Structure formats: C-alpha cells, structure tokens
Amino acid sequence: MTPLFHDRRHEVKGKLQGFAALHGLQYSEEDAFGLAGLPFPLFSEGDARGCQDVVYGTWNGNNAWAFVTWTMDRDGDNDDSYSWYTCAAAPLPAECPSIDIHVAGALTRAMRSIGLGGRQVPFESEEFNKRFRVTSAEPAFATAVITPDMIEWLLKEGDDWRFQVNSHYILVYRWRDRHDVDLTAKVLDLVTGFYGRIPDVVASLYRLNLQPQPTAQDINEMARARAVGFTPGTPVQVSASSSASGPTVAGHMTITGIQELGLQIGAARMVQLDGDVTPEGGRPYHVSQTALVLPDHAGRVVAGATLAVRIDAANPSLFSVDWNAS
C-alpha cells in the first residue's frame, strides 16, 4: 500500500467505515475490484500506481465505487514523488465511445496529459465552451450525452473535476492534496449525477440496455461491475451489499454448479455460477451468470450451498445475497 495518509491510516479508515455504514455501503481498504485496471489513462500514469480506500454500493439509485488513486514517479536519484486523486467510477451496460470533459484551472492543469484523446466537440452554449473542453472518439455520441440539461449541471457542479466515459465505465476524478478533505459523498453525487442525466434515447441509439457479447474482455470487465450489483442481465452477486434499488422480498438461492474461469481480479476470483432462486411463497427460477467472489465469502459459495437473498419486487432478475442472514 502507498504511504498515503500513513501517519493517520487508522483515522482515515475509521471515517470511511463510518461513512459506508451510515449510508448502507461497503468499505474495502484494498483495491479488491481491480479498479487500477479500468480503461482510463489515469491508471497507466507514473512508474507505479494503485487504488485504495474503496467505498462501494448503491448511491442515488446507481451502483458506484468511490476511491483514492495514487501514482508514483521516480527520478534519476531514486527519489519518489507521489500524486493523489479523488475518484469515483460507475459501470455502463455496453461498449461506449470515449468522452473526455474537463475545465481548465489550477487543479486540472496537471491532468491535461492524461486525457482520452479524440476530436474536440463544440456546443451551442458559449459559456460552456469557454469553461470546458470536450473531446470524443465519436462526437455524435458526445452531443447525444451532453444535453442542455447536462451542460447546466456541469456548469454548476463540474469545476475542478474531470469526467470521462470509456468502454463500460464512467470515471470522475480530481487531483487532491495529500491531506485533502474527504470528498466521498461529493464524488459519488457527481458520478451518479452524470449517469442519471444521460438521456434515455442514448440507451436505444447505442444499445446501452443490451448485454454485450461475452468475449473474454467483456466477461472480465463486466464482472467488476457486478461486484457492486450492476448487470444488464440477471445478476448473481456474491461480493457486495445490494443490487436491488427498490422494495425487496426475501428468498433464497441454491447453488447448483460452479465453474472456475481462471481469472483473478485483486484478491477475488471469477466464476460461472449456476443456481435456482426462489422467492418466499413463489416458484424457483434458474440463473446462470459470471460472478466475482471475494475471499471473505469463498467458503460459502460452493455447490449445494443455499444463500439468503433479497429480490427486487419490481424486477426479480435483480437480487443480492444477504450475508447476514445466510
């Protein structure tokens, strides 16, 4: 782990654990989800890098991670210098063209070298064009996403933050001082606020509501998303707190088969999980899904095991394992 906050590690950890518990989220001191492998240039900066202090779960109806990223540069005298970033990411349900949005200023000047590239995209708002620079691999996608409502919100909330869309994810981040104030709630509001303002028409034009073809890369990336409950299909969630955002009903899942996929993300392993889900008083239905299994739960995720679940009352394909009741 980086020496970030090393002299007050216990204090930082305690605050984030308390924040997570207060808001029904989870906390991981280590990067158990492989966030440093997300498809953004920030995670290839420096001679070394990593993520830590991950708060994850459902926020404003969407699933997201908030975390700290550090990068380290080593000079010719073997002296190390560190940079830190406050970050949040949210999963998207399909492959998206890149979008990069940032405002020029003291806190973003150091981040210009870590953009996604693409062509610059102008907008009708002169104020927005003066304050923000937008580039995209597909400008038509950027103009579909960045509506007048999104522009108004970015002008109000987006100063000093960088917003990026790439592949299956949204990333929001900013450079931070080593002992910066905690911005977990703020960055979660930003990433879910951005997600929530993507117009519905974009989902139909860019097939955001459909499950990607299960290539090896897609399986790898989408399993990370499922770790916080997101899925375009029927989730089997074995490492996070909740995937059902509305009223839920109790039920149970019986695991009928597990196939190891030979992929590892941080300390977690990826499996193909087969099972039967039965709501209380209802009929069982079968699920087959990739899942990310954290070490704490590995002993209970075995063939023949029965786990308590909470099932979304409006959409039975959405459910989460209730570890406290299992």
C-alpha positions as CSV (number, residue, x, y, z in Angstrom):
1,M,0.0,0.0,0.0
2,T,1.2,3.5,-0.8
3,P,2.3,5.8,2.2
4,L,-0.9,7.8,1.5
5,F,-2.1,9.0,4.9
6,H,0.3,6.6,6.5
7,D,0.6,8.7,9.6
8,R,-3.2,8.7,10.2
9,R,-4.2,5.5,8.5
10,H,-6.4,4.4,11.4
11,E,-8.3,7.8,11.4
12,V,-9.0,7.7,7.6
13,K,-10.1,4.1,7.7
14,G,-12.4,4.7,10.6
15,K,-14.1,7.7,8.9
16,L,-14.7,5.8,5.7
17,Q,-16.0,2.7,7.5
18,G,-18.4,5.0,9.4
19,F,-19.5,6.8,6.2
20,A,-20.1,3.5,4.5
21,A,-22.1,2.1,7.4
22,L,-24.2,5.3,7.7
23,H,-25.2,5.1,4.0
24,G,-25.7,1.4,3.6
25,L,-22.4,1.0,1.6
26,Q,-19.4,-1.2,2.0
27,Y,-15.7,-0.3,2.6
28,S,-12.5,-2.1,1.4
29,E,-9.1,-0.7,2.4
30,E,-7.5,-2.6,-0.5
31,D,-8.5,-2.5,-4.2
32,A,-10.3,-5.8,-4.2
33,F,-12.1,-5.0,-7.5
34,G,-9.1,-4.3,-9.7
35,L,-10.0,-0.6,-10.2
36,A,-6.5,0.2,-11.2
37,G,-7.2,-1.8,-14.4
38,L,-10.1,0.3,-15.5
39,P,-9.7,1.5,-19.1
40,F,-8.6,5.1,-18.4
41,P,-5.2,6.8,-18.9
42,L,-5.1,7.8,-15.2
43,F,-4.4,4.2,-14.4
44,S,-1.3,4.0,-16.5
45,E,0.4,7.1,-15.1
46,G,3.7,7.1,-13.3
47,D,6.2,4.4,-12.5
48,A,3.8,2.8,-10.1
49,R,0.2,3.3,-9.2
50,G,-2.7,1.9,-7.3
51,C,-6.1,2.4,-5.7
52,Q,-7.3,2.1,-2.1
53,D,-10.0,3.1,0.4
54,V,-12.8,1.9,-1.8
55,V,-16.4,2.8,-0.7
56,Y,-18.9,0.9,-2.9
57,G,-22.6,0.1,-3.3
58,T,-25.8,1.8,-4.4
59,W,-25.8,5.6,-4.3
60,N,-28.7,7.7,-5.7
61,G,-30.1,4.5,-7.2
62,N,-27.0,3.7,-9.1
63,N,-24.0,1.4,-8.4
64,A,-20.6,3.0,-8.0
65,W,-17.2,2.9,-6.4
66,A,-15.5,5.9,-4.7
67,F,-11.8,5.5,-4.1
68,V,-8.4,7.2,-3.9
69,T,-5.9,6.7,-6.7
70,W,-2.1,7.3,-6.2
71,T,0.7,7.5,-8.7
72,M,4.4,7.5,-8.1
73,D,7.2,8.9,-10.2
74,R,10.9,8.0,-9.5
75,D,13.6,10.3,-10.7
76,G,17.2,9.6,-11.6
77,D,18.3,9.8,-8.0
78,N,15.7,7.2,-6.9
79,D,13.6,9.8,-5.1
80,D,9.9,9.1,-5.3
81,S,7.2,11.7,-5.7
82,Y,3.5,10.9,-5.3
83,S,0.3,12.3,-6.7
84,W,-3.2,11.5,-5.4
85,Y,-6.6,11.7,-6.9
86,T,-10.2,11.5,-5.5
87,C,-12.1,9.2,-7.9
88,A,-15.5,7.6,-8.5
89,A,-16.5,5.1,-11.2
90,A,-19.8,3.6,-12.3
91,P,-20.4,0.8,-14.7
92,L,-22.2,1.1,-18.0
93,P,-24.0,-1.8,-19.6
94,A,-22.3,-1.7,-23.1
95,E,-19.3,-0.6,-25.0
96,C,-19.3,3.2,-25.3
97,P,-17.1,5.6,-27.4
98,S,-14.8,7.8,-25.3
99,I,-15.8,11.2,-23.9
100,D,-13.4,13.4,-22.0
101,I,-14.7,16.6,-20.2
102,H,-12.6,18.9,-18.1
103,V,-12.4,22.6,-17.2
104,A,-9.1,24.5,-17.4
105,G,-8.0,25.6,-14.0
106,A,-5.4,25.2,-11.3
107,L,-6.5,21.7,-10.3
108,T,-6.9,20.4,-13.8
109,R,-3.8,21.8,-15.4
110,A,-1.7,18.9,-14.2
111,M,-4.2,16.4,-15.6
112,R,-4.2,17.6,-19.3
113,S,-1.6,14.9,-20.2
114,I,-3.9,12.0,-19.2
115,G,-6.9,12.6,-21.5
116,L,-8.6,10.1,-23.7
117,G,-7.9,11.9,-26.9
118,G,-10.4,12.2,-29.8
119,R,-11.8,15.2,-31.6
120,Q,-12.8,18.4,-29.8
121,V,-16.6,18.8,-29.7
122,P,-18.2,22.3,-29.6
123,F,-21.6,23.1,-28.1
124,E,-24.1,25.8,-28.6
125,S,-23.5,27.2,-25.1
126,E,-20.7,29.8,-25.3
127,E,-20.3,29.8,-21.5
128,F,-19.8,26.0,-21.6
129,N,-17.3,26.2,-24.5
130,K,-15.3,28.8,-22.6
131,R,-15.1,26.8,-19.4
132,F,-14.9,23.2,-20.6
133,R,-13.0,21.3,-23.2
134,V,-14.8,18.2,-24.6
135,T,-13.2,15.6,-26.8
136,S,-14.7,12.3,-28.1
137,A,-13.8,9.4,-30.3
138,E,-17.3,9.8,-31.7
139,P,-18.6,13.4,-31.5
140,A,-22.2,12.5,-32.3
141,F,-22.2,10.3,-29.1
142,A,-20.8,13.2,-27.1
143,T,-23.5,15.6,-28.3
144,A,-26.2,13.0,-27.6
145,V,-24.9,12.5,-24.0
146,I,-24.1,16.2,-23.2
147,T,-27.6,17.7,-23.5
148,P,-28.6,21.3,-22.4
149,D,-29.6,19.7,-19.0
150,M,-26.2,18.1,-18.7
151,I,-24.5,21.3,-19.6
152,E,-26.4,23.3,-17.0
153,W,-25.5,20.7,-14.4
154,L,-21.8,20.6,-15.4
155,L,-21.6,24.4,-15.2
156,K,-22.9,24.2,-11.7
157,E,-21.1,21.2,-10.3
158,G,-18.2,20.3,-12.6
159,D,-15.5,22.8,-11.7
160,D,-12.1,21.2,-11.0
161,W,-13.4,17.7,-11.8
162,R,-12.7,15.6,-14.9
163,F,-15.4,13.4,-16.4
164,Q,-14.6,10.5,-18.7
165,V,-16.6,7.8,-20.4
166,N,-14.8,4.8,-22.0
167,S,-15.8,1.3,-22.7
168,H,-18.1,0.0,-19.9
169,Y,-17.4,2.8,-17.4
170,I,-17.8,6.4,-16.3
171,L,-14.9,7.9,-14.3
172,V,-15.0,11.2,-12.3
173,Y,-11.8,12.4,-10.6
174,R,-9.7,15.4,-9.5
175,W,-6.2,15.9,-8.2
176,R,-6.1,16.2,-4.4
177,D,-3.7,17.3,-1.7
178,R,-2.2,14.6,0.5
179,H,-4.4,15.6,3.4
180,D,-7.4,16.9,1.4
181,V,-10.8,16.9,3.0
182,D,-12.9,13.8,2.4
183,L,-15.0,14.1,-0.8
184,T,-16.6,10.7,-0.9
185,A,-20.2,11.9,-0.9
186,K,-19.4,14.7,-3.4
187,V,-17.7,12.4,-5.9
188,L,-20.4,9.8,-5.6
189,D,-23.0,12.5,-6.3
190,L,-21.0,13.5,-9.4
191,V,-20.6,10.1,-10.9
192,T,-24.2,9.1,-10.3
193,G,-25.5,12.6,-11.3
194,F,-23.7,12.3,-14.6
195,Y,-25.0,8.8,-15.2
196,G,-28.6,9.9,-14.3
197,R,-28.5,12.7,-16.8
198,I,-27.7,10.5,-19.8
199,P,-30.9,10.7,-21.9
200,D,-33.0,7.6,-22.4
201,V,-32.7,8.0,-26.2
202,V,-28.9,7.4,-25.9
203,A,-29.6,3.9,-24.4
204,S,-31.7,3.0,-27.5
205,L,-29.3,4.5,-30.1
206,Y,-26.2,3.0,-28.6
207,R,-27.7,-0.3,-27.3
208,L,-26.9,0.6,-23.7
209,N,-29.7,-1.6,-22.4
210,L,-28.4,-4.8,-24.1
211,Q,-25.9,-7.3,-22.7
212,P,-22.5,-7.2,-24.6
213,Q,-21.3,-10.3,-26.4
214,P,-19.4,-12.4,-23.9
215,T,-15.9,-12.0,-25.1
216,A,-13.1,-12.7,-22.6
217,Q,-12.6,-9.0,-22.1
218,D,-16.3,-8.3,-21.6
219,I,-16.5,-11.1,-19.0
220,N,-13.5,-9.6,-17.2
221,E,-14.8,-6.0,-17.2
222,M,-18.5,-6.7,-16.5
223,A,-17.7,-9.0,-13.6
224,R,-16.1,-6.0,-11.9
225,A,-19.3,-4.1,-12.5
226,R,-21.3,-7.0,-11.0
227,A,-19.2,-6.7,-7.9
228,V,-21.3,-3.6,-7.0
229,G,-24.6,-5.1,-8.2
230,F,-24.8,-3.7,-11.8
231,T,-25.7,-6.1,-14.6
232,P,-27.5,-5.8,-18.0
233,G,-28.9,-9.3,-17.4
234,T,-29.7,-11.5,-14.3
235,P,-27.1,-10.9,-11.6
236,V,-25.6,-13.3,-9.2
237,Q,-24.0,-11.0,-6.7
238,V,-21.5,-12.6,-4.3
239,S,-19.3,-9.7,-3.2
240,A,-21.3,-6.6,-2.5
241,S,-24.2,-5.4,-0.4
242,S,-27.2,-4.8,-2.7
243,S,-28.2,-4.8,-6.3
244,A,-31.9,-4.2,-5.8
245,S,-32.6,-0.5,-5.6
246,G,-36.4,-0.6,-4.8
247,P,-38.6,-2.6,-2.5
248,T,-37.3,-6.2,-2.0
249,V,-38.7,-9.5,-1.0
250,A,-36.9,-12.3,0.9
251,G,-35.9,-15.5,-0.8
252,H,-33.0,-18.0,-1.2
253,M,-30.7,-19.2,-3.9
254,T,-29.4,-22.8,-4.1
255,I,-26.1,-23.0,-6.0
256,T,-26.2,-26.0,-8.4
257,G,-22.8,-25.6,-10.1
258,I,-19.7,-23.5,-10.2
259,Q,-17.1,-23.3,-13.0
260,E,-13.8,-21.6,-12.4
261,L,-13.0,-19.2,-15.2
262,G,-9.3,-18.9,-14.3
263,L,-9.4,-15.1,-13.9
264,Q,-8.3,-13.2,-10.8
265,I,-9.2,-9.5,-10.0
266,G,-7.3,-8.4,-7.0
267,A,-7.9,-10.9,-4.2
268,A,-11.2,-12.1,-5.8
269,R,-11.7,-14.9,-8.3
270,M,-14.2,-15.0,-11.2
271,V,-16.6,-18.0,-11.6
272,Q,-19.5,-19.0,-13.7
273,L,-22.3,-19.6,-11.2
274,D,-25.5,-21.7,-11.8
275,G,-28.3,-21.8,-9.3
276,D,-32.0,-21.7,-8.5
277,V,-33.6,-18.6,-6.9
278,T,-36.8,-19.0,-5.0
279,P,-38.8,-16.0,-3.6
280,E,-40.7,-16.7,-0.4
281,G,-44.1,-18.2,-1.5
282,G,-43.0,-18.2,-5.1
283,R,-41.7,-20.6,-7.7
284,P,-37.9,-21.1,-8.3
285,Y,-36.2,-19.8,-11.5
286,H,-32.8,-20.7,-12.8
287,V,-29.9,-18.3,-13.2
288,S,-26.5,-18.7,-14.9
289,Q,-24.1,-15.8,-14.5
290,T,-20.5,-14.8,-14.1
291,A,-19.7,-13.6,-10.6
292,L,-16.8,-12.2,-8.6
293,V,-16.2,-14.0,-5.3
294,L,-14.3,-12.2,-2.6
295,P,-12.2,-14.2,-0.1
296,D,-14.5,-13.5,2.8
297,H,-17.3,-15.3,1.1
298,A,-15.4,-18.0,-0.7
299,G,-16.2,-20.7,1.9
300,R,-20.0,-20.2,1.5
301,V,-20.0,-20.0,-2.3
302,V,-19.9,-23.8,-3.0
303,A,-22.1,-26.2,-5.0
304,G,-25.1,-27.2,-2.9
305,A,-25.0,-24.2,-0.7
306,T,-28.2,-22.2,0.0
307,L,-27.9,-18.5,0.5
308,A,-30.4,-15.9,1.7
309,V,-31.2,-13.3,-1.0
310,R,-33.2,-10.1,-1.3
311,I,-35.1,-9.9,-4.6
312,D,-36.2,-6.7,-6.3
313,A,-40.0,-6.7,-6.1
314,A,-40.3,-4.9,-9.5
315,N,-37.7,-7.0,-11.3
316,P,-37.0,-10.5,-10.0
317,S,-33.9,-10.7,-12.2
318,L,-32.2,-8.3,-9.7
319,F,-31.2,-9.7,-6.3
320,S,-28.4,-9.6,-3.8
321,V,-27.0,-12.1,-1.3
322,D,-28.0,-11.2,2.3
323,W,-24.8,-12.4,4.0
324,N,-26.1,-11.5,7.5
325,A,-29.0,-13.9,7.0
326,S,-27.1,-16.6,5.1
